[in-house]
Amino acid sequence: MIHSCYIYKKSMRNAISIFLLATAFVGCKPRILSGKDLEDKLKSTMKNYLDTAMAPGTQVNIQNLYYFTDTRRKRYICNFTVHVHNSKLDTTGIMVATIPNDFSKVDRTQ
């Protein structure tokens, strides 16, 4: 009787450990963005890049975004319409950039 109770407790501990590990694995998996969430993330990534790349005092507003997914290279090819304003300049233009799927950096191509 004691032996079977010990085996039951040990198997329950193993089952609970496996369940907790599986829950942590599924919960920590990065969420795949799409639609409005993806568009907002691409815009915020580009805005952060421009805020650090532009001269101090320059205000940047991203008005439109068109993007294409390059699944082979795991990146987004983006076409931004950007309004740039500072004390000497007030213009709207188009910026083209590629952003990897992990949103780690921005590579401007135009």
URMO-V546274 format. One line per field, one symbol per residue. ss: DSSP state (a for helix, b for strand, c for the rest). Layout:
ss=???
This chain:
ss=caaaaaaaaaaaaaaaaaaaaaaaaaaaccccccaaaaaaaaaaaaaaaaaaacccccbbbbbbbbbbbbccccbbbbbbbbbbbccccbbbbbbbbbbbcccccbbbcc
